[in-house]
Amino acid sequence: MAMQMYMVAFNGEFSQPLSRNVQHRVRECGGYILMVMKTGLIVALDDSKVNAVQSHPDVRLVGGVTLSPTGYAGERLRKIFAENLSKQIQIKAE
Amino acid sequence: MPNVGAELASVPFGKMIYDMASAIARSQVALDKASIQLVKVLATTTFDYVPDVTEILQPAPPKTIPGVQDSQGNPIMITGVQVNTMVGDSFPLTLLQAGVNPTFYAFTNSTIEVKMSITSTQESSNTLSVGVSVTASADFLFASGSVSSHVNFTSSNKFSYSVTGSSSMSTTLAPVPPPKNMMPRFFLVNAMDPAKITISQS
């Protein structure tokens, strides 16, 4: 299945434990955290794992998003996403 | 004899197409609702955006490295660069303004495939056996004889008729650009020149 960008909106008031719990769920599902905000996360996630993340009690909504290059900060967001992604991907030496 | 046409006519194509179209329509509405809900989330999710970070490079005054000298005992002078960083004022920006758009999906291609196999076999076998036995005996005063015959006829017919069918439905879901009517428009008003308004849409 394909990996896509998703917005994961939190359910309820923001707190560090809540955000961490949802991030853990995303990581358990093989996803990557691209950006963390007070209201949710932007993640890269496999299509087949969306329901697993959606079923978390602290998650209100999971929806696919795309990055528009013509957006006000589209290019900068792309760099931020790439930088955060590079910190989570481990490349094994052959 | 099997009637293939009648068997095919008995397949409820109309109902299958209606059921599939109905399921697609319901799914499409649910997907659109989810995407519209996501538009609201993206439009209300803000983050502090720093538009500019200015770095000014200036020559740093020459320095010496303590304890390091050249062959004649003079201290080694090194030059450097001093970087002065100025971070611009941040302002709240929504994800939608920033360029994060919701993904809309559409069913692009749907296929219904019905496979039917009709098998009919007929076996007939007939066996006929005829036998005649003749016995005769002759003696001094009399003679006797007998003739017997038998006819065996066996006939068997076997009929078998089987119809097997399978159907498969497949549909393709593809991401599509956001419909214009579902995306908000952005009005950029320059307070220094209020007559100049820029309207944009993702």
HADDOCK unambig.tbl for C-alpha pairs under 7 A between the chains (distance, minus, plus):
assign (segid A and resid 39 and name CA) (segid B and resid 45 and name CA) 6.31 0.50 0.50
assign (segid A and resid 63 and name CA) (segid B and resid 35 and name CA) 6.76 0.50 0.50
assign (segid A and resid 63 and name CA) (segid B and resid 38 and name CA) 6.30 0.50 0.50
assign (segid A and resid 64 and name CA) (segid B and resid 102 and name CA) 5.97 0.50 0.50
assign (segid A and resid 64 and name CA) (segid B and resid 103 and name CA) 5.07 0.50 0.50
assign (segid A and resid 65 and name CA) (segid B and resid 100 and name CA) 6.36 0.50 0.50
assign (segid A and resid 65 and name CA) (segid B and resid 101 and name CA) 5.37 0.50 0.50
assign (segid A and resid 65 and name CA) (segid B and resid 102 and name CA) 4.26 0.50 0.50
assign (segid A and resid 65 and name CA) (segid B and resid 103 and name CA) 4.83 0.50 0.50
assign (segid A and resid 66 and name CA) (segid B and resid 100 and name CA) 5.77 0.50 0.50
assign (segid A and resid 66 and name CA) (segid B and resid 101 and name CA) 5.19 0.50 0.50
assign (segid A and resid 66 and name CA) (segid B and resid 102 and name CA) 6.18 0.50 0.50
assign (segid A and resid 66 and name CA) (segid B and resid 103 and name CA) 6.12 0.50 0.50
assign (segid A and resid 67 and name CA) (segid B and resid 99 and name CA) 5.68 0.50 0.50
assign (segid A and resid 67 and name CA) (segid B and resid 100 and name CA) 4.73 0.50 0.50
assign (segid A and resid 67 and name CA) (segid B and resid 101 and name CA) 6.09 0.50 0.50
assign (segid A and resid 68 and name CA) (segid B and resid 99 and name CA) 4.79 0.50 0.50
assign (segid A and resid 68 and name CA) (segid B and resid 100 and name CA) 6.08 0.50 0.50
assign (segid A and resid 68 and name CA) (segid B and resid 101 and name CA) 6.59 0.50 0.50
assign (segid A and resid 69 and name CA) (segid B and resid 99 and name CA) 6.83 0.50 0.50
assign (segid A and resid 70 and name CA) (segid B and resid 99 and name CA) 6.76 0.50 0.50
assign (segid A and resid 71 and name CA) (segid B and resid 97 and name CA) 6.34 0.50 0.50
assign (segid A and resid 71 and name CA) (segid B and resid 98 and name CA) 5.15 0.50 0.50
assign (segid A and resid 71 and name CA) (segid B and resid 99 and name CA) 3.68 0.50 0.50
assign (segid A and resid 72 and name CA) (segid B and resid 97 and name CA) 6.02 0.50 0.50
assign (segid A and resid 72 and name CA) (segid B and resid 98 and name CA) 4.62 0.50 0.50
assign (segid A and resid 72 and name CA) (segid B and resid 99 and name CA) 5.99 0.50 0.50
assign (segid A and resid 73 and name CA) (segid B and resid 98 and name CA) 4.54 0.50 0.50
assign (segid A and resid 73 and name CA) (segid B and resid 99 and name CA) 6.17 0.50 0.50
assign (segid A and resid 74 and name CA) (segid B and resid 98 and name CA) 5.82 0.50 0.50
assign (segid A and resid 74 and name CA) (segid B and resid 99 and name CA) 4.89 0.50 0.50
